[in-house]
Amino acid sequence: MAKDYYQILGVDKTASEDEIKRAYRKMAHQHHPDKGGDQEKFKEVNEAYQVLGNPEKRGQFDQYGQTFEQAGQQGGGAGGFDFNSFGGQGFNVNYEDLGNFGDIFSQFFGGSRAGSRGRAGARERARGTDLQIDMTISFQDMVFGTKREISLNRSRTCKHCKGNLAEPGTKIVSCKTCSGSGHIRTQVRTILGTMVQESICPECHGEGKKAEVKCSECHGEGRTRQMETLIVKIPAGVETGTRIRLTGEGEAPKYGGDLGDLYISLTTKEDKHFSRRGNDIFSKISISFATAALGGKVKVETVEDSETMEIPKGTQPGQEFKLTGKGIVIGNSGHRGDQRVTVNIEVPKKISKKQEEILREFEEAGKKKGFFG
């Protein structure tokens, strides 16, 4: 019985190529056997898309209508083809038309997605693993920046063969396993028929060439474990959680490629005198009641030295003062934030009789003038 491929895909005869492709993806997802779908329906959907997804075959189908299959079986004529090839040699599935669903095929059959990048099965340039080190720095190092020496035992490009995998003085030859192509092709029988699988050559790892004699140091891997020392520069003003990236200081990949990166994850130690908010530093000082009332000068500790700060008369508990330019470097401007100093008024636990008399006189005088209740 002749088939109506438009009806199978659930589209109108005027449907665009994009509409047909979307319908095909939806139906393929719905009826795929691995997802519990109907195998025969899945084959039928693919058969319909083989026709409607090809402008030339679609035109023939539109021309012949319900007798399209018979016309195709006549062979030899323009556009003649045999649908019985479905399930046998010659049926092709375009992974790109399947969208993300094509990954299921690729993973299931172990091949690569042809057409998604250059030559199918060709080896993409490998990249080494990234490394991360946690580093704790002092508050002062955070403010001013510093340099740290670290030691790493990591895989790096083999120094003996310079990463070309061959013993120095020996040749690099064409790979016989893949005949220099870098990939091998095998045929796999599936529910859809025979499919061609392309995979990276296991002998040359996709390069198409190999060492005639493997390097005696890295044994043909192109990398060795090496202990190395690095000087890491910590810029001024970094915050806890900052990650410094050192490009190319990570691991080397097997068989050559790009080096991974090294990340330094920073944590700043808490300081008993200082804290940070943005680019400002915060600290506290205690002054006497007399200084708060009468005013005066006090020494304030900063992250680099000490600073003399003026306390005005009548300073209140919790009042905040600013030391300009004693904070943290602001980006690359060279300017610094400020230090904010909060004043705490210290109340003595023990006083002499004379001090007590003076304070009582002070309190009485204040009451008379209405300063106190």
C-alpha positions, 0 to 999 in steps of 0.5 A: 500500500502506498504511503503518504509521507506528509501524513506520517510526519504530521505536516501539510504538503506546503510545509517548509523544510524547517517544519519538516525537520522539526516534525521529524525530530519530534516523531523520532524522539517519540518512537525511538525504540530505546525510549520505549517507542514502536520500532516499525513506526520509527523506521517509517518516520525515518523513511518519510524524512528520507524523502521529504527532507530531500528536495529532489525526492520530495518533488518526485513524491509530489509528482507521482503522488500515491504511486511514488513507490512504484515509480521509484522501483522502476529504477534507471529513470530519473530519481529512481530509488528503492526503499527496500534498501532501508535496513540494509546497506546504504541507509544513512541517518543525518545526525545534524537533522536529529539535533541533540537527539543525534548525540544518542546515536553517536554515543550508542554506536561509538562514532563521531558526528559527521559534518559537525567539525571538519573531517569526521572522526578527526582528532580534536586538539587535546587539552591538559587538565586544569589545576587549582591550588588554595592559598591563604594570605594575610590581611597586609598581603591582601592590601599591598599584594605579594609574591609567593613561591609554590612547588608543583608535581604535575604532568608537563611536556616531555623535555627529552622528546619535546612532546613529539613522542619519538626518541630523539634522532628517530623518524616520525612515520605514517600510521599503517593502521589508519593509512595516515588518515587519523581515523578508522571506519567500521560497519555496524549492524543496527535496527536501522540497518548497516551504519558506518562508524568513524572513530579515532585511530587507537594507534596514532590517536588521530594524528595520522602519524606515529613515532618509529621509536617511542621516546625512552623517557615518556614512552610515547605519551609526550609528557612526564611528571615533573616537580617545578617551582613557580613564583605567583604574583598576588596583586594588591586589593584581591578579595577572598574568593578571587581566582588567579589564572596562570595560563599554560601552567596546568597539566600537559595532555597525552600525545600532545596538545594545549597545556591546561591552566593553573588557578590560585584560589585566594582566602584572606586571613581574618585580622584582629585589628582590621576588617574590610568593606569594599575598598575601605578598611575598618578599625576601632579604638578606645578613648577615655571619657575625658578625651571624648569630652575635652578633645585631643589627639590619639595614635591610630594603628593602620595596616602600614604604620600609625597615624595621629588622629584629632578627636574633637570635643564632645565625641560620642560613643560609636562615632566614626572618623576617616583616615583618607587614603589608608584603605585598599588600592582601587583597581589599577588607579593607584588610589586607595580607599579610606580607613574608617575608625569607630570610637569606643569610650572607655569607662574605668572600672575603678576610680580614686576618691578624688576622681569620684568627687570630681565626677559628682561635682561635674554631674551636679553642675550638669544638672543645674545647667540642664545637661542631665536629667 
